[in-house]
Amino acid sequence: MEPQRLEANQGLQWIKKGYALFMKAPLLWIVLLAICFVVAAGVSAVPVIGEQLVSLLMPVVVIGLMSGCRSLESGDELELMHLFSGFMRHTSHLITLGGIALVSQYLIFGAMMMVGGATLVGILMSNQAPAAPEIIQQAIAGAGASVMVGIVLFSVLLMAMQFAPMLVFFRNAPPMLAMKLSLRAFTHNAGAMLVYGMAFMLLAILASLPMMLGWLILMPMVFTSLYASFCDIFPDEVAGGAVEVNERDDQAHF
């Protein structure tokens, strides 16, 4: 499960591969993402615990989309049932990942408060936006060190969570090991990640121009290109570019 070191230009290949996976079932990808967003919005609206539930279940939802990518890569069809793949195997470990991410967010907010960002953190954690934008500007201006701490720590958390759900689901890795491997994948491939991120930023600008319609394509590509990057960085998971995975094969392998 050791991550591979790739050339910087491989970041562009992930986007190309992600687009190819999207084009195998474009309409269904849009439908699946729409379902995910509607359900997430509904769960978030639950008083007190809604947003926490979304954080806990996020890795499970991501695995549903990754399973769809795996099916398309194997020559099979993308189906609605793929969204439930994370509820069929390794569910407890995936929810544990969500729990670690949730607790980490609160710890990061705590660290930001300790270096003078109490007002800013209060705004970020509030369910209601402040009445005047000037309040946000003043909070940011008065918490320069807090903002930097938050950016650094949240970036590390994002890198640790990026590939962790796939490592748990496809490779049976324990949650903490999966996060360590995911973080190591970023440090080993900083150049490719930079190219990938910059290319996506450009695509995001272009997707936003025609009334945001380009996001109907770009949002699914966020997940399909993520799957492509996972397969390249952890190549033992694929054989000849395509694999068919089922429960019996997983048990025999692990």
Steps between C-alpha positions, in 0.01 A plus 500: 500500500801731480416801278689542173698809401371641171607774260335841531325474162309197628264748665360584156453132423275464804269765360497332158424161653235655722333657197506165318328332796240776513423467128419131541179595684470882508128529574506243778803666661310827514198324651711323764671824604166679515365228731806531724466878529125489567539233769794685657301823509206320660716334766682828573165663570440265795535714815809458721643183342440547127838640399683250720314212333606626158864505611477150644342354186710688244757217455213253449351720228838548332546124483165468325630725223838325492323165460322646200836595351631150563199347329539718190873427484422130512267530203180479704225757532459784746196439719309679772581215739866594492415784739433240769832312461645665810211366707572142392867460594741669744225736612630533855851589382364754252288664769806496726682701235214748501519518878874564496450777244221655707699497825804634312296794375401594854861466616615727217237757593626477857855564385381799299324642806818465706690730261244778494233375261207462741280745311580345164438146630171613650392625156614181326320273746181706507200371307406857410714741303568841659279786384783706352795376289716753683484280809666214313766731358579640844517150649744384232708817524533456875596135484786476252690231693178308558423497128845364418472230767160402365620483139798282588313260729195466277727435202671218688161357598380517140811320376462231764136442408534517121577133431416355841146376416627311192786344697255384765245364252715359220810403701355422843736749668419610858381863518814651656733314263284608206534864603879468539530342154278769348716775650813322379350481149478879495855554621631251243309666216500870582578596140220292350257627764596860425445455126173320569378775734597786268334331203183451701500864608513604135221258413295635791528853361395383155215290644365803685476726196190368315255535791689237703383231256853365462482373858259231383806343339773620733343387827481131401856534370613595850424141601589317180841671485550425869449133419746527211764654727445228761555225243821663376648568843402161640537288182485160668127558529454464125621240256538603138300815565181321601393267776181336601462494877247303697461391858649155451808635320554754778492230765739279304743789449498630857 
